[in-house]
Amino acid sequence: LERHAGLEIGALSFIPVLESPEALERAGEMAGASRRVVALVLGEKLAAARGADLPEPRQARSRLALAAASAGVSAVDAPYPKVGDRQGLVGEAQRAKDMGFGGKAAIHPRQVAPIRRVFS
């Protein structure tokens, strides 16, 4: 891809999105897999999942944040699904920041400004 785009080899960074319990279990391994990995993102499916074989969302966030911090990369929280709920978005972004996340994914352009304010 880099060669095709005329970029220097090694110019692109990787940001794995963790969507499964197995991915969460291997978060530290993924974070340290390459110097090109700059962040880990908690996927929406894993953050919203419930069930006996899945971690509670706060536990999943904590595990991802710790794995990212241990590897020296950024942790990015899952997107907030309720596009029209600005107050809920800001609250969830603040909780993520308090847990050590360096950012939050967005699913709609209206979410970018509130997220930037929380993480700035």
OpenMM code with the backbone's topology and positions (N, CA, C; nanometers):
from openmm import Vec3, app, unit

residues = "LEU GLU ARG HIS ALA GLY LEU GLU ILE GLY ALA LEU SER PHE ILE PRO VAL LEU GLU SER PRO GLU ALA LEU GLU ARG ALA GLY GLU MET ALA GLY ALA SER ARG ARG VAL VAL ALA LEU VAL LEU GLY GLU LYS LEU ALA ALA ALA ARG GLY ALA ASP LEU PRO GLU PRO ARG GLN ALA ARG SER ARG LEU ALA LEU ALA ALA ALA SER ALA GLY VAL SER ALA VAL ASP ALA PRO TYR PRO LYS VAL GLY ASP ARG GLN GLY LEU VAL GLY GLU ALA GLN ARG ALA LYS ASP MET GLY PHE GLY GLY LYS ALA ALA ILE HIS PRO ARG GLN VAL ALA PRO ILE ARG ARG VAL PHE SER".split()
positions = [
    Vec3(0.0828, -0.1190, 0.0000),
    Vec3(0.0000, 0.0000, 0.0000),
    Vec3(0.0872, 0.1254, 0.0000),
    Vec3(0.1886, 0.1237, 0.0824),
    Vec3(0.2779, 0.2404, 0.0873),
    Vec3(0.3475, 0.2615, -0.0474),
    Vec3(0.3976, 0.1538, -0.1040),
    Vec3(0.4652, 0.1631, -0.2331),
    Vec3(0.3686, 0.2145, -0.3391),
    Vec3(0.2491, 0.1590, -0.3399),
    Vec3(0.1464, 0.1981, -0.4380),
    Vec3(0.1098, 0.3460, -0.4246),
    Vec3(0.1062, 0.3962, -0.3017),
    Vec3(0.0695, 0.5361, -0.2771),
    Vec3(0.1884, 0.6309, -0.2893),
    Vec3(0.3065, 0.5761, -0.3172),
    Vec3(0.4244, 0.6603, -0.3300),
    Vec3(0.4793, 0.7078, -0.1966),
    Vec3(0.4470, 0.6353, -0.0905),
    Vec3(0.4956, 0.6712, 0.0423),
    Vec3(0.6226, 0.5941, 0.0740),
    Vec3(0.6996, 0.6481, 0.1637),
    Vec3(0.8167, 0.5781, 0.2124),
    Vec3(0.7709, 0.4533, 0.2883),
    Vec3(0.8412, 0.3429, 0.2683),
    Vec3(0.8068, 0.2199, 0.3391),
    Vec3(0.8241, 0.2447, 0.4891),
    Vec3(0.7214, 0.2149, 0.5649),
    Vec3(0.7228, 0.2382, 0.7087),
    Vec3(0.6536, 0.3672, 0.7481),
    Vec3(0.5984, 0.4398, 0.6515),
    Vec3(0.5354, 0.5695, 0.6799),
    Vec3(0.3994, 0.5562, 0.7487),
    Vec3(0.3288, 0.4480, 0.7222),
    Vec3(0.1949, 0.4314, 0.7799),
    Vec3(0.2025, 0.3698, 0.9190),
    Vec3(0.1076, 0.4098, 1.0023),
    Vec3(0.0951, 0.3548, 1.1372),
    Vec3(-0.0224, 0.2584, 1.1420),
    Vec3(-0.0223, 0.1715, 1.2420),
    Vec3(-0.1303, 0.0751, 1.2609),
    Vec3(-0.2071, 0.1080, 1.3881),
    Vec3(-0.3393, 0.0938, 1.3802),
    Vec3(-0.4256, 0.1142, 1.4957),
    Vec3(-0.5251, -0.0023, 1.4996),
    Vec3(-0.4909, -0.1112, 1.5678),
    Vec3(-0.5821, -0.2246, 1.5763),
    Vec3(-0.7101, -0.1893, 1.6516),
    Vec3(-0.8220, -0.2410, 1.6011),
    Vec3(-0.9519, -0.2256, 1.6667),
    Vec3(-0.9861, -0.3614, 1.7261),
    Vec3(-1.0015, -0.3664, 1.8580),
    Vec3(-1.0288, -0.4924, 1.9274),
    Vec3(-1.1783, -0.5128, 1.9389),
    Vec3(-1.2289, -0.6193, 1.8767),
    Vec3(-1.3725, -0.6440, 1.8699),
    Vec3(-1.4165, -0.7735, 1.9381),
    Vec3(-1.3230, -0.8524, 1.9884),
    Vec3(-1.3608, -0.9821, 2.0456),
    Vec3(-1.2891, -1.0055, 2.1781),
    Vec3(-1.3411, -1.0986, 2.2591),
    Vec3(-1.2716, -1.1327, 2.3842),
    Vec3(-1.1290, -1.1823, 2.3583),
    Vec3(-1.1092, -1.2590, 2.2520),
    Vec3(-0.9745, -1.3072, 2.2193),
    Vec3(-0.8811, -1.1898, 2.1902),
    Vec3(-0.9305, -1.0922, 2.1159),
    Vec3(-0.8482, -0.9742, 2.0864),
    Vec3(-0.8119, -0.9013, 2.2150),
    Vec3(-0.9079, -0.8894, 2.3060),
    Vec3(-0.8810, -0.8223, 2.4327),
    Vec3(-0.7759, -0.8989, 2.5123),
    Vec3(-0.7837, -1.0314, 2.5118),
    Vec3(-0.6852, -1.1140, 2.5812),
    Vec3(-0.5456, -1.0937, 2.5230),
    Vec3(-0.5376, -1.0608, 2.3949),
    Vec3(-0.4094, -1.0456, 2.3270),
    Vec3(-0.3730, -0.8993, 2.3032),
    Vec3(-0.4382, -0.8082, 2.3736),
    Vec3(-0.4172, -0.6648, 2.3515),
    Vec3(-0.2712, -0.6237, 2.3697),
    Vec3(-0.2075, -0.6726, 2.4732),
    Vec3(-0.0675, -0.6385, 2.4959),
    Vec3(0.0221, -0.6876, 2.3839),
    Vec3(-0.0057, -0.8075, 2.3373),
    Vec3(0.0707, -0.8643, 2.2257),
    Vec3(0.0527, -0.7790, 2.0993),
    Vec3(-0.0710, -0.7387, 2.0731),
    Vec3(-0.0969, -0.6558, 1.9547),
    Vec3(-0.0320, -0.5186, 1.9677),
    Vec3(-0.0388, -0.4608, 2.0859),
    Vec3(0.0185, -0.3277, 2.1067),
    Vec3(0.1689, -0.3287, 2.0848),
    Vec3(0.2336, -0.4376, 2.1189),
    Vec3(0.3774, -0.4464, 2.1052),
    Vec3(0.4248, -0.5189, 1.9803),
    Vec3(0.3340, -0.5506, 1.8899),
    Vec3(0.3686, -0.6302, 1.7719),
    Vec3(0.4595, -0.5574, 1.6739),
    Vec3(0.4528, -0.4262, 1.6721),
    Vec3(0.5322, -0.3488, 1.5775),
    Vec3(0.5493, -0.2076, 1.6310),
    Vec3(0.6605, -0.1463, 1.5960),
    Vec3(0.6798, -0.0061, 1.6342),
    Vec3(0.5806, 0.0837, 1.5620),
    Vec3(0.5148, 0.0296, 1.4607),
    Vec3(0.4177, 0.1062, 1.3831),
    Vec3(0.2795, 0.1095, 1.4487),
    Vec3(0.2562, 0.0269, 1.5506),
    Vec3(0.1303, 0.0325, 1.6255),
    Vec3(0.1375, 0.1550, 1.7163),
    Vec3(0.0442, 0.2485, 1.6976),
    Vec3(0.0462, 0.3731, 1.7752),
    Vec3(-0.0692, 0.3836, 1.8737),
    Vec3(-0.1700, 0.2976, 1.8574),
    Vec3(-0.2860, 0.3024, 1.9470),
    Vec3(-0.3625, 0.1721, 1.9380),
    Vec3(-0.4424, 0.1458, 2.0408),
    Vec3(-0.5400, 0.0375, 2.0407),
    Vec3(-0.6772, 0.1016, 2.0551),
    Vec3(-0.7741, 0.0500, 1.9795),
    Vec3(-0.9104, 0.1022, 1.9869),
    Vec3(-1.0023, -0.0067, 2.0404),
    Vec3(-1.0813, 0.0287, 2.1402),
    Vec3(-1.1837, -0.0621, 2.1903),
    Vec3(-1.2988, -0.0593, 2.0915),
    Vec3(-1.3255, -0.1720, 2.0282),
    Vec3(-1.4318, -0.1796, 1.9292),
    Vec3(-1.5696, -0.1693, 1.9924),
    Vec3(-1.6622, -0.1153, 1.9173),
    Vec3(-1.7986, -0.0950, 1.9660),
    Vec3(-1.8651, -0.2268, 2.0045),
    Vec3(-1.8401, -0.3326, 1.9272),
    Vec3(-1.9019, -0.4629, 1.9568),
    Vec3(-1.8574, -0.5153, 2.0926),
    Vec3(-1.7288, -0.5025, 2.1224),
    Vec3(-1.6781, -0.5510, 2.2503),
    Vec3(-1.7237, -0.4620, 2.3648),
    Vec3(-1.7261, -0.3317, 2.3419),
    Vec3(-1.7669, -0.2387, 2.4475),
    Vec3(-1.9140, -0.2560, 2.4840),
    Vec3(-1.9970, -0.2923, 2.3874),
    Vec3(-2.1408, -0.3035, 2.4104),
    Vec3(-2.1840, -0.4458, 2.4444),
    Vec3(-2.0942, -0.5417, 2.4305),
    Vec3(-2.1301, -0.6826, 2.4459),
    Vec3(-2.1658, -0.7177, 2.5899),
    Vec3(-2.2563, -0.8099, 2.6017),
    Vec3(-2.2945, -0.8670, 2.7306),
    Vec3(-2.2987, -1.0188, 2.7125),
    Vec3(-2.2722, -1.0900, 2.8173),
    Vec3(-2.2795, -1.2351, 2.8091),
    Vec3(-2.1770, -1.2997, 2.8992),
    Vec3(-2.1970, -1.4266, 2.9264),
    Vec3(-2.1121, -1.4986, 3.0197),
    Vec3(-1.9673, -1.5062, 2.9734),
    Vec3(-1.9450, -1.5115, 2.8420),
    Vec3(-1.8082, -1.5259, 2.7927),
    Vec3(-1.7419, -1.3922, 2.7619),
    Vec3(-1.8081, -1.2816, 2.7919),
    Vec3(-1.7544, -1.1496, 2.7606),
    Vec3(-1.7309, -1.0681, 2.8867),
    Vec3(-1.6271, -0.9846, 2.8852),
    Vec3(-1.6013, -0.9001, 3.0022),
    Vec3(-1.7045, -0.7884, 3.0140),
    Vec3(-1.7271, -0.7435, 3.1328),
    Vec3(-1.8126, -0.6268, 3.1569),
    Vec3(-1.7460, -0.5084, 3.0884),
    Vec3(-1.8235, -0.4150, 3.0293),
    Vec3(-1.7619, -0.3060, 2.9530),
    Vec3(-1.6551, -0.2272, 3.0283),
    Vec3(-1.6741, -0.1978, 3.1557),
    Vec3(-1.5720, -0.1234, 3.2312),
    Vec3(-1.4448, -0.2067, 3.2446),
    Vec3(-1.4613, -0.3361, 3.2651),
    Vec3(-1.3454, -0.4246, 3.2741),
    Vec3(-1.2712, -0.4292, 3.1406),
    Vec3(-1.3440, -0.4358, 3.0309),
    Vec3(-1.2807, -0.4371, 2.8984),
    Vec3(-1.2024, -0.3075, 2.8770),
    Vec3(-1.2621, -0.1957, 2.9135),
    Vec3(-1.1930, -0.0670, 2.8988),
    Vec3(-1.0649, -0.0632, 2.9830),
    Vec3(-1.0740, -0.1101, 3.1060),
    Vec3(-0.9571, -0.1106, 3.1941),
    Vec3(-0.8458, -0.1969, 3.1374),
    Vec3(-0.8801, -0.3139, 3.0883),
    Vec3(-0.7794, -0.4049, 3.0344),
    Vec3(-0.7121, -0.3462, 2.9112),
    Vec3(-0.7904, -0.2836, 2.8246),
    Vec3(-0.7322, -0.2238, 2.7052),
    Vec3(-0.6427, -0.1064, 2.7419),
    Vec3(-0.6872, -0.0225, 2.8332),
    Vec3(-0.6077, 0.0936, 2.8745),
    Vec3(-0.4749, 0.0491, 2.9361),
    Vec3(-0.4775, -0.0551, 3.0182),
    Vec3(-0.3541, -0.1061, 3.0787),
    Vec3(-0.2595, -0.1646, 2.9748),
    Vec3(-0.3143, -0.2410, 2.8804),
    Vec3(-0.2300, -0.3006, 2.7759),
    Vec3(-0.1647, -0.1925, 2.6918),
    Vec3(-0.2404, -0.0898, 2.6575),
    Vec3(-0.1858, 0.0197, 2.5772),
    Vec3(-0.0767, 0.0936, 2.6551),
    Vec3(-0.1046, 0.1243, 2.7803),
    Vec3(-0.0069, 0.1960, 2.8623),
    Vec3(0.1211, 0.1139, 2.8786),
    Vec3(0.1079, -0.0159, 2.8987),
    Vec3(0.2246, -0.1023, 2.9147),
    Vec3(0.3123, -0.1035, 2.7900),
    Vec3(0.2491, -0.0906, 2.6737),
    Vec3(0.3239, -0.0922, 2.5474),
    Vec3(0.3667, 0.0476, 2.5025),
    Vec3(0.3216, 0.1497, 2.5746),
    Vec3(0.3583, 0.2862, 2.5377),
    Vec3(0.2832, 0.3397, 2.4172),
    Vec3(0.1618, 0.2889, 2.3951),
    Vec3(0.0784, 0.3396, 2.2860),
    Vec3(-0.0479, 0.4007, 2.3451),
    Vec3(-0.1220, 0.4714, 2.2640),
    Vec3(-0.2438, 0.5366, 2.3100),
    Vec3(-0.3608, 0.4379, 2.3140),
    Vec3(-0.4541, 0.4615, 2.4044),
    Vec3(-0.5784, 0.3845, 2.4106),
    Vec3(-0.6909, 0.4759, 2.3631),
    Vec3(-0.7745, 0.4234, 2.2744),
    Vec3(-0.8871, 0.4993, 2.2199),
    Vec3(-1.0151, 0.4240, 2.2544),
    Vec3(-1.1081, 0.4934, 2.3180),
    Vec3(-1.2328, 0.4317, 2.3611),
    Vec3(-1.3276, 0.4100, 2.2435),
    Vec3(-1.4194, 0.3175, 2.2630),
    Vec3(-1.5204, 0.2845, 2.1625),
    Vec3(-1.6106, 0.4046, 2.1351),
    Vec3(-1.6695, 0.4081, 2.0166),
    Vec3(-1.7614, 0.5179, 1.9860),
    Vec3(-1.8872, 0.5109, 2.0725),
    Vec3(-1.9461, 0.6264, 2.0933),
    Vec3(-2.0721, 0.6355, 2.1670),
    Vec3(-2.1844, 0.6248, 2.0633),
    Vec3(-2.2742, 0.5261, 2.0760),
    Vec3(-2.3705, 0.4985, 1.9692),
    Vec3(-2.4869, 0.5969, 1.9553),
    Vec3(-2.5155, 0.6743, 2.0583),
    Vec3(-2.6323, 0.7637, 2.0538),
    Vec3(-2.5895, 0.9010, 2.0012),
    Vec3(-2.5985, 0.9179, 1.8712),
    Vec3(-2.5465, 1.0377, 1.8052),
    Vec3(-2.6081, 1.1663, 1.8603),
    Vec3(-2.7352, 1.1670, 1.8923),
    Vec3(-2.8020, 1.2881, 1.9389),
    Vec3(-2.7867, 1.3173, 2.0877),
    Vec3(-2.7234, 1.2301, 2.1630),
    Vec3(-2.7108, 1.2459, 2.3079),
    Vec3(-2.5753, 1.3066, 2.3430),
    Vec3(-2.5657, 1.4387, 2.3308),
    Vec3(-2.4392, 1.5095, 2.3561),
    Vec3(-2.3954, 1.4945, 2.5019),
    Vec3(-2.4873, 1.5063, 2.5949),
    Vec3(-2.4537, 1.4959, 2.7373),
    Vec3(-2.3994, 1.3565, 2.7695),
    Vec3(-2.4634, 1.2541, 2.7152),
    Vec3(-2.4161, 1.1176, 2.7364),
    Vec3(-2.2782, 1.0959, 2.6766),
    Vec3(-2.2554, 1.1515, 2.5587),
    Vec3(-2.1252, 1.1417, 2.4931),
    Vec3(-2.0163, 1.2069, 2.5768),
    Vec3(-2.0429, 1.3270, 2.6250),
    Vec3(-1.9435, 1.3989, 2.7056),
    Vec3(-1.9140, 1.3221, 2.8347),
    Vec3(-2.0184, 1.2700, 2.8992),
    Vec3(-1.9983, 1.1928, 3.0214),
    Vec3(-1.9159, 1.0678, 2.9976),
    Vec3(-1.9463, 0.9963, 2.8903),
    Vec3(-1.8715, 0.8744, 2.8605),
    Vec3(-1.7271, 0.9074, 2.8210),
    Vec3(-1.7085, 1.0151, 2.7472),
    Vec3(-1.5727, 1.0564, 2.7100),
    Vec3(-1.4916, 1.0936, 2.8342),
    Vec3(-1.5533, 1.1625, 2.9283),
    Vec3(-1.4835, 1.2003, 3.0513),
    Vec3(-1.4463, 1.0769, 3.1327),
    Vec3(-1.5370, 0.9798, 3.1405),
    Vec3(-1.5053, 0.8553, 3.2124),
    Vec3(-1.3879, 0.7832, 3.1452),
    Vec3(-1.3872, 0.7808, 3.0123),
    Vec3(-1.2765, 0.7170, 2.9397),
    Vec3(-1.1458, 0.7896, 2.9679),
    Vec3(-1.1487, 0.9207, 2.9659),
    Vec3(-1.0278, 0.9990, 2.9953),
    Vec3(-0.9785, 0.9687, 3.1362),
    Vec3(-1.0712, 0.9617, 3.2315),
    Vec3(-1.0350, 0.9319, 3.3700),
    Vec3(-0.9739, 0.7924, 3.3846),
    Vec3(-1.0069, 0.7012, 3.2940),
    Vec3(-0.9532, 0.5651, 3.2972),
    Vec3(-0.8192, 0.5543, 3.2251),
    Vec3(-0.7736, 0.6629, 3.1650),
    Vec3(-0.6443, 0.6604, 3.0989),
    Vec3(-0.6479, 0.6588, 2.9478),
    Vec3(-0.7653, 0.6704, 2.8902),
    Vec3(-0.7750, 0.6734, 2.7444),
    Vec3(-0.7273, 0.8091, 2.6933),
    Vec3(-0.6658, 0.8077, 2.5762),
    Vec3(-0.6167, 0.9302, 2.5158),
    Vec3(-0.7109, 0.9878, 2.4124),
    Vec3(-0.8210, 0.9177, 2.3863),
    Vec3(-0.9172, 0.9642, 2.2881),
    Vec3(-1.0384, 0.8746, 2.2832),
    Vec3(-1.1321, 0.9107, 2.1980),
    Vec3(-1.2559, 0.8353, 2.1816),
    Vec3(-1.2928, 0.8350, 2.0350),
    Vec3(-1.3301, 0.7207, 1.9825),
    Vec3(-1.3736, 0.7114, 1.8440),
    Vec3(-1.5093, 0.7783, 1.8282),
    Vec3(-1.5360, 0.8279, 1.7081),
    Vec3(-1.6642, 0.8919, 1.6783),
    Vec3(-1.7304, 0.8203, 1.5615),
    Vec3(-1.8632, 0.8175, 1.5628),
    Vec3(-1.9355, 0.7578, 1.4510),
    Vec3(-2.0111, 0.8624, 1.3699),
    Vec3(-2.0039, 0.9881, 1.4133),
    Vec3(-2.0727, 1.0965, 1.3420),
    Vec3(-1.9918, 1.2248, 1.3594),
    Vec3(-1.9858, 1.3070, 1.2564),
    Vec3(-1.9095, 1.4325, 1.2671),
    Vec3(-1.9516, 1.5226, 1.3831),
    Vec3(-2.0795, 1.5173, 1.4242),
    Vec3(-2.1245, 1.6004, 1.5374),
    Vec3(-2.0581, 1.5607, 1.6682),
    Vec3(-2.0018, 1.4426, 1.6750),
    Vec3(-1.9387, 1.3959, 1.7978),
    Vec3(-1.7943, 1.4436, 1.8132),
    Vec3(-1.7348, 1.4891, 1.7058),
    Vec3(-1.5922, 1.5233, 1.7086),
    Vec3(-1.5621, 1.6393, 1.8035),
    Vec3(-1.6347, 1.7503, 1.7939),
    Vec3(-1.6055, 1.8676, 1.8769),
    Vec3(-1.6183, 1.8376, 2.0265),
    Vec3(-1.7272, 1.7737, 2.0722),
    Vec3(-1.7343, 1.7437, 2.2158),
    Vec3(-1.6220, 1.6500, 2.2614),
    Vec3(-1.5859, 1.5542, 2.1815),
    Vec3(-1.4781, 1.4627, 2.2172),
    Vec3(-1.3460, 1.5398, 2.2265),
    Vec3(-1.3211, 1.6259, 2.1309),
    Vec3(-1.1966, 1.7051, 2.1321),
    Vec3(-1.1890, 1.7922, 2.2574),
    Vec3(-1.3011, 1.8512, 2.2972),
    Vec3(-1.3001, 1.9352, 2.4166),
    Vec3(-1.2635, 1.8550, 2.5405),
    Vec3(-1.3183, 1.7352, 2.5522),
    Vec3(-1.2887, 1.6518, 2.6705),
    Vec3(-1.1414, 1.6114, 2.6730),
    Vec3(-1.0860, 1.5750, 2.5600),
    Vec3(-0.9494, 1.5216, 2.5564),
    Vec3(-0.8426, 1.6285, 2.5315),
    Vec3(-0.8819, 1.7545, 2.5193),
    Vec3(-0.7839, 1.8622, 2.4977),
    Vec3(-0.7354, 1.9198, 2.6285),
] * unit.nanometer
topology = app.Topology()
chain = topology.addChain("A")
for resn in residues:
    res = topology.addResidue(resn, chain)
    for name in ("N", "CA", "C"):
        topology.addAtom(name, app.Element.getBySymbol(name[0]), res)
